[in-house]
Amino acid sequence: MIEIKMQVDGMQCGMCETHINDAVRRAFPVKKVTSSHSKNQTVILSEKNIDEAELREVIGNTGYEVVSVSKAPYEKKGFFSFLRK
């Protein structure tokens, strides 16, 4: 799994978060997507890598601007996660 964190400029409320989340879900096969207007951040969990240019285009079409994108491998965190090491 891969975790993609984006700094998104222009989100003002919960409805803005919903617009971005819905756009991402429609455009890409993702496991989970969450947004926070207070942090100006969207976090996507996906099995496959998502092209950054396509991601910027999808978000841009909703009227918001992607400031930065960072990608990292994602490991599920849980109570017994320390046993997997």
C-alpha positions as CSV (number, residue, x, y, z in Angstrom):
1,M,0.0,0.0,0.0
2,I,1.0,3.6,-0.6
3,E,0.1,6.7,1.3
4,I,-0.2,9.9,-0.7
5,K,-0.3,13.2,1.3
6,M,-1.3,16.4,-0.5
7,Q,-1.4,19.9,0.7
8,V,-4.5,21.4,-0.9
9,D,-5.2,25.1,-1.0
10,G,-8.7,26.5,-1.0
11,M,-10.6,24.2,1.3
12,Q,-12.8,26.2,3.7
13,C,-15.4,23.7,5.1
14,G,-16.5,20.1,5.4
15,M,-18.3,20.4,2.0
16,C,-15.0,21.3,0.4
17,E,-13.5,18.1,1.9
18,T,-16.3,16.1,0.5
19,H,-15.9,17.5,-3.0
20,I,-12.2,16.5,-3.0
21,N,-12.8,13.1,-1.6
22,D,-15.6,12.3,-4.1
23,A,-13.5,13.5,-7.0
24,V,-10.6,11.3,-6.0
25,R,-12.9,8.3,-5.5
26,R,-14.4,8.7,-8.9
27,A,-11.1,9.1,-10.7
28,F,-8.9,6.5,-9.0
29,P,-9.3,3.0,-7.3
30,V,-8.4,4.0,-3.7
31,K,-8.8,2.2,-0.4
32,K,-9.4,5.3,1.7
33,V,-9.3,9.1,1.2
34,T,-9.7,11.7,3.9
35,S,-9.4,15.5,3.8
36,S,-9.1,18.2,6.5
37,H,-9.8,21.8,5.7
38,S,-8.2,22.9,8.9
39,K,-4.9,21.2,8.0
40,N,-5.3,21.9,4.2
41,Q,-4.4,18.2,3.7
42,T,-5.8,15.2,1.8
43,V,-4.5,11.7,2.6
44,I,-5.0,8.8,0.1
45,L,-4.4,5.1,0.7
46,S,-4.1,3.1,-2.4
47,E,-2.9,-0.3,-3.5
48,K,-1.3,1.2,-6.7
49,N,0.7,4.3,-7.3
50,I,-1.3,7.3,-8.6
51,D,0.3,9.6,-11.2
52,E,0.9,13.0,-9.6
53,A,0.0,14.9,-12.8
54,E,-3.4,13.1,-13.0
55,L,-4.0,13.8,-9.3
56,R,-3.3,17.5,-9.7
57,E,-5.6,17.6,-12.7
58,V,-8.5,15.9,-10.9
59,I,-8.2,18.2,-7.9
60,G,-7.7,21.3,-10.1
61,N,-10.9,20.5,-11.9
62,T,-12.8,20.8,-8.6
63,G,-11.5,24.3,-8.1
64,Y,-8.8,23.7,-5.6
65,E,-5.0,23.8,-6.0
66,V,-2.5,21.1,-5.0
67,V,0.5,22.8,-3.4
68,S,2.6,19.7,-2.7
69,V,2.4,15.9,-3.0
70,S,4.4,13.3,-1.0
71,K,4.3,9.6,-1.3
72,A,5.5,6.9,1.2
73,P,4.9,3.2,1.7
74,Y,2.1,2.6,4.2
75,E,2.0,0.0,6.9
76,K,-1.3,-0.5,8.8
77,K,-1.0,0.7,12.4
78,G,-2.8,-1.2,15.1
79,F,-2.5,-2.5,18.6
80,F,-0.5,-5.6,17.6
81,S,1.6,-3.9,14.9
82,F,4.7,-4.3,17.1
83,L,4.5,-8.1,16.7
84,R,5.0,-7.9,12.9
85,K,8.6,-6.6,13.2
